[in-house]
Amino acid sequence: MKVAVAKRPKTASAKSGAKAVAAKAKKAGAKKKVEASKKRGAKDVLDFAEFPAGSVTRHTTTLCLACIFRLFTKQLGLAPRTAYNEIRRYAPTVEELASRNPQRPFFKPSEEKNPHCPYCEAPKRWHARVTVHRIEGGKSSDAARRALVRKLPTKDEQFQIHEEKKTARQVFFEWLERMGQEFDFEDDSAWMIEAARAYLERREPKTDWAEVFDGLRAVRRSQRLEEGWERDSARLFLAPAIYNDVLLVQYLVSRSHRHGGRTFEGRLTLPELVRRMRYGGHLEAQGITDRDRFDVLEQLVER
C-alpha cells in the first residue's frame, strides 16, 4: 500500500523565520568569504618571486596573548579594556622575533593539535602566530624590497617593518648560522651539496640554481676551467677559486657540529684547510701572504 504524504504549507511566521535563518546564513557565508579573501590578499602581497634565491628567510614564532594580558592586569594593575588596547599596540622587537631560544611571552610553534602555552598553560585561542620574513639587503635585492614595502597594506597594522644595519661580516655569519640550524650533518652527501648550492646562490643570484642542481649527484673541482662552472651529466664542475670558496663555507658551517670541518675533501682542520689553499695557489691569487692561520681565515672570510 502506498502512502502519499503531502507537505504542510508554511505559515507566515514559518516563512519569515526561514527567511531570517537564510539571511543569517548568507551573511555568515559572506563574512567567511571576506575573511578568506583577506587571508589570500595578505599571502598575495608577500610575493618573493622577484627576490634572488637565498636572500629571503622565513620562520614562525608563537606569542601568548594571555601572558601579556596577565602582565598588564596582575602586575601593572591595568583595567582589562586598557590592557586590551595596550596589547593591540604592542610591537615586538627584532631581538624577540629573531631569537633562537624565545623568551616569555614567545615560544616555539608546537605540532600538537591543541597546544598550551609553556608558561601559563593558556589554550590555543590565546596564541598568535607571528611569521617573520628576513630580507638580506644588497644591490640584487634592494629594488624588489622597496617594491614589496610599497605594496604592503597599512590598514590594521598587519605588517611591521624593522630595519637593521649590519656589516657584511655579521650578515655572512648569520647566514652560516641559519644553514647550520637547517642541515642534517649526519648525511654528508646531502648537506654538502646544499651548502655548495647556497653559496653559489649568493655568488650568482641571477642564475637558476634550482635547475642546475636538479638531479645533481656530485660537485667537483675542475682541472680545465679557470673561472665559472659547468655541468656534465650529474656532476657540477667548479673553477678552483669557486671550489675553494665552497670548501671554506662547508668548513665554517660544520666545524661547530663535527670534529674539524667536513668538506668535499673530507674532514679538515684549520691548518689542513689553510695548507691546501696555500699549496693550491688560492691564497696567492687572493693576495693573502700572512703565515698565521687565524689571520688567513679572517682574510678569507673578508673576501
Buried (B, 14 or more C-beta within 10 A) or exposed (E): EEEEEEEEEEEEEEEEEEEEEEEEEEEEEEEEEEEEEEEEEBEEEBEBEEBBBBBBBEBEBBBBBBBBBBBBBEEEEBEEEEBBEBBEEEEBEEEBBBEEEBEEBBBEBBEEEEBBBBBBEBEEEBBEEBEBEBBBBBEBBEEBBEEBEEEEEEEEEEBEEEEEEEEEEEBBBBBBBBBBEEBEBEEBEEBBBBBBBBBBBBBBBEBEBEEBBEEBEEBEBBEEBEEEBEBEEEEBBBBBBBBBBBBBBBBBBBBEEEEBBBBBBEBBBBEBBBBBBBEBEBBEEBEBEEEEBEEBBBBBBEE
